[in-house]
Amino acid sequence: MNADERLKKIKLVFDCVRSFINKIFTMNLPKFLLADNSSLPDDIFVLHTEFPRFMINLKDDEIEWFEDLTGENEEDIAGELADLMDKAGLFYDAEMKEFE
């Protein structure tokens, strides 16, 4: 078997493994998730799992972005982000009503 044939077989195996891993780890996540951490007992986090992914600390409204938003149209994204922040707060309020 020559080098080109070996490369083709390696690529085929790699593609099969990648496809298998994608199927295993692909989950249907809810749009928002609640999170907390025992090392920060006064903080409550809401995670947004769709683009643009972020985590907001409801204690101080600090946001950690998991996406690089450079190059996005600032006017378009600003309105969408404000809406997502509101939805994160509404999600938290609805979840807390479930615990009452």
N, CA and C atoms as an extended XYZ file, in Angstrom:
300
Properties=species:S:1:pos:R:3:atomname:S:1:resname:S:1:resid:I:1 pbc="F F F"
N         0.856       -1.168        0.000 N   MET     1
C         0.000        0.000        0.000 CA  MET     1
C         0.907        1.238        0.000 C   MET     1
N         0.624        2.159       -0.912 N   ASN     2
C         1.455        3.366       -0.988 CA  ASN     2
C         0.947        4.431       -0.012 C   ASN     2
N         1.696        5.532        0.076 N   ALA     3
C         1.389        6.595        1.047 CA  ALA     3
C         0.031        7.232        0.791 C   ALA     3
N        -0.352        7.438       -0.464 N   ASP     4
C        -1.657        8.036       -0.778 CA  ASP     4
C        -2.802        7.147       -0.315 C   ASP     4
N        -2.669        5.846       -0.515 N   GLU     5
C        -3.712        4.919       -0.082 CA  GLU     5
C        -3.829        4.906        1.441 C   GLU     5
N        -2.681        4.948        2.135 N   ARG     6
C        -2.700        4.998        3.601 CA  ARG     6
C        -3.372        6.269        4.101 C   ARG     6
N        -3.053        7.395        3.464 N   LEU     7
C        -3.698        8.653        3.849 CA  LEU     7
C        -5.208        8.606        3.651 C   LEU     7
N        -5.653        8.028        2.558 N   LYS     8
C        -7.099        7.913        2.298 CA  LYS     8
C        -7.762        7.047        3.360 C   LYS     8
N        -7.117        5.942        3.751 N   LYS     9
C        -7.693        5.073        4.776 CA  LYS     9
C        -7.717        5.772        6.131 C   LYS     9
N        -6.649        6.484        6.450 N   ILE    10
C        -6.604        7.222        7.714 CA  ILE    10
C        -7.700        8.276        7.748 C   ILE    10
N        -7.879        8.989        6.639 N   LYS    11
C        -8.929       10.010        6.561 CA  LYS    11
C       -10.303        9.378        6.719 C   LYS    11
N       -10.520        8.230        6.084 N   LEU    12
C       -11.810        7.541        6.198 CA  LEU    12
C       -12.073        7.137        7.643 C   LEU    12
N       -11.086        6.575        8.310 N   VAL    13
C       -11.243        6.177        9.711 CA  VAL    13
C       -11.512        7.409       10.575 C   VAL    13
N       -10.750        8.475       10.354 N   PHE    14
C       -10.938        9.707       11.111 CA  PHE    14
C       -12.351       10.242       10.934 C   PHE    14
N       -12.840       10.272        9.691 N   ASP    15
C       -14.197       10.763        9.425 CA  ASP    15
C       -15.247        9.907       10.123 C   ASP    15
N       -15.044        8.600       10.143 N   CYS    16
C       -15.992        7.708       10.815 CA  CYS    16
C       -15.993        7.947       12.331 C   CYS    16
N       -14.809        8.084       12.905 N   VAL    17
C       -14.702        8.327       14.350 CA  VAL    17
C       -15.337        9.667       14.701 C   VAL    17
N       -15.048       10.702       13.911 N   ARG    18
C       -15.622       12.029       14.167 CA  ARG    18
C       -17.144       11.982       14.095 C   ARG    18
N       -17.686       11.282       13.112 N   SER    19
C       -19.141       11.164       12.980 CA  SER    19
C       -19.737       10.439       14.189 C   SER    19
N       -19.087        9.385       14.619 N   PHE    20
C       -19.549        8.624       15.776 CA  PHE    20
C       -19.537        9.487       17.036 C   PHE    20
N       -18.460       10.220       17.261 N   ILE    21
C       -18.360       11.080       18.433 CA  ILE    21
C       -19.412       12.173       18.401 C   ILE    21
N       -19.654       12.761       17.230 N   ASN    22
C       -20.685       13.792       17.121 CA  ASN    22
C       -22.050       13.246       17.495 C   ASN    22
N       -22.353       12.016       17.091 N   LYS    23
C       -23.650       11.420       17.423 CA  LYS    23
C       -23.773       11.159       18.914 C   LYS    23
N       -22.688       10.738       19.541 N   ILE    24
C       -22.717       10.440       20.978 CA  ILE    24
C       -22.912       11.711       21.794 C   ILE    24
N       -22.176       12.768       21.439 N   PHE    25
C       -22.147       13.957       22.275 CA  PHE    25
C       -23.136       15.037       21.870 C   PHE    25
N       -23.906       14.803       20.836 N   THR    26
C       -24.912       15.777       20.447 CA  THR    26
C       -26.107       15.619       21.375 C   THR    26
N       -26.436       16.698       22.070 N   MET    27
C       -27.547       16.674       23.006 CA  MET    27
C       -28.544       17.757       22.619 C   MET    27
N       -29.762       17.537       22.973 N   ASN    28
C       -30.774       18.572       22.818 CA  ASN    28
C       -30.858       19.316       24.147 C   ASN    28
N       -30.111       20.406       24.232 N   LEU    29
C       -30.100       21.194       25.456 CA  LEU    29
C       -31.238       22.192       25.458 C   LEU    29
N       -31.777       22.499       26.632 N   PRO    30
C       -32.734       23.597       26.714 CA  PRO    30
C       -32.019       24.906       26.401 C   PRO    30
N       -32.786       25.898       26.022 N   LYS    31
C       -32.207       27.193       25.652 CA  LYS    31
C       -31.517       27.858       26.835 C   LYS    31
N       -32.078       27.719       28.037 N   PHE    32
C       -31.501       28.299       29.249 CA  PHE    32
C       -31.323       27.214       30.299 C   PHE    32
N       -30.275       27.362       31.112 N   LEU    33
C       -30.013       26.473       32.236 CA  LEU    33
C       -29.669       27.308       33.461 C   LEU    33
N       -30.097       26.847       34.633 N   LEU    34
C       -29.695       27.479       35.889 CA  LEU    34
C       -28.426       26.803       36.383 C   LEU    34
N       -27.554       27.587       37.008 N   ALA    35
C       -26.324       27.029       37.554 CA  ALA    35
C       -25.973       27.755       38.841 C   ALA    35
N       -25.324       27.024       39.720 N   ASP    36
C       -24.765       27.643       40.919 CA  ASP    36
C       -23.471       26.927       41.235 C   ASP    36
N       -22.773       27.438       42.243 N   ASN    37
C       -21.493       26.861       42.602 CA  ASN    37
C       -21.294       27.073       44.091 C   ASN    37
N       -20.887       26.024       44.794 N   SER    38
C       -20.751       26.125       46.246 CA  SER    38
C       -19.661       27.112       46.658 C   SER    38
N       -18.705       27.390       45.781 N   SER    39
C       -17.673       28.367       46.146 CA  SER    39
C       -18.175       29.805       45.989 C   SER    39
N       -19.318       29.982       45.347 N   LEU    40
C       -19.958       31.300       45.217 CA  LEU    40
C       -21.409       31.168       45.658 C   LEU    40
N       -21.653       30.992       46.955 N   PRO    41
C       -23.002       30.643       47.433 CA  PRO    41
C       -24.053       31.725       47.205 C   PRO    41
N       -23.663       32.970       47.029 N   ASP    42
C       -24.643       34.040       46.833 CA  ASP    42
C       -24.933       34.322       45.364 C   ASP    42
N       -24.221       33.647       44.465 N   ASP    43
C       -24.366       33.901       43.037 CA  ASP    43
C       -25.269       32.859       42.388 C   ASP    43
N       -26.082       33.316       41.443 N   ILE    44
C       -26.924       32.425       40.642 CA  ILE    44
C       -26.658       32.770       39.187 C   ILE    44
N       -26.427       31.743       38.389 N   PHE    45
C       -26.079       31.926       36.990 CA  PHE    45
C       -27.173       31.365       36.091 C   PHE    45
N       -27.384       32.031       34.966 N   VAL    46
C       -28.228       31.509       33.897 CA  VAL    46
C       -27.323       31.362       32.684 C   VAL    46
N       -27.334       30.162       32.101 N   LEU    47
C       -26.547       29.902       30.903 CA  LEU    47
C       -27.471       29.879       29.699 C   LEU    47
N       -27.074       30.564       28.644 N   HIS    48
C       -27.790       30.538       27.370 CA  HIS    48
C       -26.996       29.609       26.465 C   HIS    48
N       -27.633       28.534       25.970 N   THR    49
C       -26.911       27.473       25.276 CA  THR    49
C       -26.909       27.604       23.760 C   THR    49
N       -27.618       28.582       23.228 N   GLU    50
C       -27.653       28.782       21.779 CA  GLU    50
C       -26.833       30.021       21.427 C   GLU    50
N       -26.575       30.220       20.132 N   PHE    51
C       -25.796       31.385       19.721 CA  PHE    51
C       -26.576       32.656       19.986 C   PHE    51
N       -25.974       33.625       20.578 N   PRO    52
C       -24.633       33.671       21.152 CA  PRO    52
C       -24.643       33.115       22.571 C   PRO    52
N       -23.806       32.127       22.822 N   ARG    53
C       -23.769       31.479       24.128 CA  ARG    53
C       -23.127       32.411       25.165 C   ARG    53
N       -23.750       32.444       26.340 N   PHE    54
C       -23.228       33.278       27.415 CA  PHE    54
C       -23.708       32.751       28.754 C   PHE    54
N       -23.103       33.290       29.812 N   MET    55
C       -23.525       33.014       31.171 CA  MET    55
C       -23.673       34.363       31.860 C   MET    55
N       -24.802       34.566       32.512 N   ILE    56
C       -25.033       35.815       33.235 CA  ILE    56
C       -25.147       35.498       34.716 C   ILE    56
N       -24.457       36.278       35.513 N   ASN    57
C       -24.555       36.180       36.968 CA  ASN    57
C       -25.660       37.136       37.387 C   ASN    57
N       -26.756       36.603       37.884 N   LEU    58
C       -27.902       37.440       38.223 CA  LEU    58
C       -27.654       38.304       39.451 C   LEU    58
N       -26.636       37.980       40.222 N   LYS    59
C       -26.313       38.793       41.397 CA  LYS    59
C       -25.853       40.188       40.991 C   LYS    59
N       -25.004       40.267       39.958 N   ASP    60
C       -24.451       41.564       39.556 CA  ASP    60
C       -24.558       41.833       38.050 C   ASP    60
N       -25.292       40.989       37.334 N   ASP    61
C       -25.493       41.105       35.879 CA  ASP    61
C       -24.193       41.027       35.081 C   ASP    61
N       -23.157       40.447       35.665 N   GLU    62
C       -21.916       40.240       34.930 CA  GLU    62
C       -22.139       39.125       33.908 C   GLU    62
N       -21.615       39.327       32.701 N   ILE    63
C       -21.828       38.372       31.612 CA  ILE    63
C       -20.493       37.833       31.135 C   ILE    63
N       -20.453       36.519       30.936 N   GLU    64
C       -19.296       35.862       30.344 CA  GLU    64
C       -19.749       35.312       28.988 C   GLU    64
N       -19.123       35.793       27.935 N   TRP    65
C       -19.483       35.369       26.580 CA  TRP    65
C       -18.651       34.161       26.182 C   TRP    65
N       -19.290       33.200       25.547 N   PHE    66
C       -18.588       32.020       25.046 CA  PHE    66
C       -18.428       32.091       23.531 C   PHE    66
N       -18.810       33.187       22.939 N   GLU    67
C       -18.711       33.392       21.491 CA  GLU    67
C       -17.867       34.631       21.227 C   GLU    67
N       -17.213       34.640       20.094 N   ASP    68
C       -16.509       35.833       19.636 CA  ASP    68
C       -17.483       36.613       18.757 C   ASP    68
N       -17.929       37.762       19.238 N   LEU    69
C       -18.936       38.533       18.513 CA  LEU    69
C       -18.319       39.629       17.655 C   LEU    69
N       -16.994       39.651       17.537 N   THR    70
C       -16.371       40.649       16.674 CA  THR    70
C       -16.775       40.372       15.231 C   THR    70
N       -17.025       41.419       14.511 N   GLY    71
C       -17.444       41.286       13.123 CA  GLY    71
C       -18.948       41.225       12.954 C   GLY    71
N       -19.678       41.056       14.047 N   GLU    72
C       -21.143       41.049       13.970 CA  GLU    72
C       -21.629       42.491       13.835 C   GLU    72
N       -22.764       42.671       13.182 N   ASN    73
C       -23.366       43.990       13.055 CA  ASN    73
C       -23.810       44.437       14.447 C   ASN    73
N       -23.189       45.500       14.952 N   GLU    74
C       -23.438       45.933       16.333 CA  GLU    74
C       -24.891       46.306       16.576 C   GLU    74
N       -25.534       46.932       15.617 N   GLU    75
C       -26.935       47.337       15.810 CA  GLU    75
C       -27.844       46.123       15.889 C   GLU    75
N       -27.621       45.149       15.017 N   ASP    76
C       -28.458       43.951       15.017 CA  ASP    76
C       -28.262       43.145       16.298 C   ASP    76
N       -27.014       42.965       16.681 N   ILE    77
C       -26.727       42.111       17.829 CA  ILE    77
C       -27.112       42.775       19.145 C   ILE    77
N       -27.038       44.103       19.228 N   ALA    78
C       -27.368       44.801       20.474 CA  ALA    78
C       -28.820       44.562       20.867 C   ALA    78
N       -29.719       44.670       19.913 N   GLY    79
C       -31.136       44.427       20.204 CA  GLY    79
C       -31.395       42.984       20.587 C   GLY    79
N       -30.752       42.064       19.886 N   GLU    80
C       -30.921       40.645       20.180 CA  GLU    80
C       -30.372       40.307       21.569 C   GLU    80
N       -29.231       40.890       21.911 N   LEU    81
C       -28.628       40.606       23.215 CA  LEU    81
C       -29.464       41.159       24.355 C   LEU    81
N       -30.008       42.353       24.190 N   ALA    82
C       -30.875       42.927       25.225 CA  ALA    82
C       -32.093       42.040       25.436 C   ALA    82
N       -32.650       41.536       24.350 N   ASP    83
C       -33.798       40.636       24.435 CA  ASP    83
C       -33.426       39.339       25.157 C   ASP    83
N       -32.241       38.804       24.851 N   LEU    84
C       -31.801       37.571       25.506 CA  LEU    84
C       -31.569       37.771       27.003 C   LEU    84
N       -31.063       38.922       27.386 N   MET    85
C       -30.862       39.217       28.809 CA  MET    85
C       -32.208       39.237       29.532 C   MET    85
N       -33.202       39.876       28.902 N   ASP    86
C       -34.548       39.898       29.487 CA  ASP    86
C       -35.109       38.486       29.607 C   ASP    86
N       -34.925       37.685       28.564 N   LYS    87
C       -35.439       36.310       28.582 CA  LYS    87
C       -34.740       35.471       29.644 C   LYS    87
N       -33.447       35.711       29.861 N   ALA    88
C       -32.726       34.990       30.918 CA  ALA    88
C       -33.338       35.309       32.284 C   ALA    88
N       -33.646       36.575       32.520 N   GLY    89
C       -34.284       36.964       33.775 CA  GLY    89
C       -35.672       36.364       33.927 C   GLY    89
N       -36.454       36.376       32.853 N   LEU    90
C       -37.790       35.772       32.897 CA  LEU    90
C       -37.711       34.267       33.140 C   LEU    90
N       -36.727       33.622       32.527 N   PHE    91
C       -36.521       32.191       32.742 CA  PHE    91
C       -36.259       31.922       34.221 C   PHE    91
N       -35.378       32.707       34.823 N   TYR    92
C       -35.066       32.540       36.241 CA  TYR    92
C       -36.322       32.725       37.099 C   TYR    92
N       -37.074       33.781       36.826 N   ASP    93
C       -38.296       34.035       37.598 CA  ASP    93
C       -39.269       32.871       37.491 C   ASP    93
N       -39.443       32.329       36.286 N   ALA    94
C       -40.352       31.200       36.082 CA  ALA    94
C       -39.858       29.955       36.819 C   ALA    94
N       -38.571       29.726       36.795 N   GLU    95
C       -38.009       28.570       37.492 CA  GLU    95
C       -38.201       28.693       39.011 C   GLU    95
N       -38.030       29.892       39.538 N   MET    96
C       -38.184       30.094       40.975 CA  MET    96
C       -39.628       29.905       41.411 C   MET    96
N       -40.579       30.249       40.551 N   LYS    97
C       -41.996       30.025       40.875 CA  LYS    97
C       -42.284       28.535       41.011 C   LYS    97
N       -41.547       27.710       40.245 N   GLU    98
C       -41.730       26.256       40.327 CA  GLU    98
C       -41.304       25.713       41.686 C   GLU    98
N       -40.373       26.397       42.351 N   PHE    99
C       -39.874       25.931       43.657 CA  PHE    99
C       -40.738       26.405       44.811 C   PHE    99
N       -41.638       27.340       44.570 N   GLU   100
C       -42.476       27.865       45.659 CA  GLU   100
C       -43.578       26.915       46.040 C   GLU   100
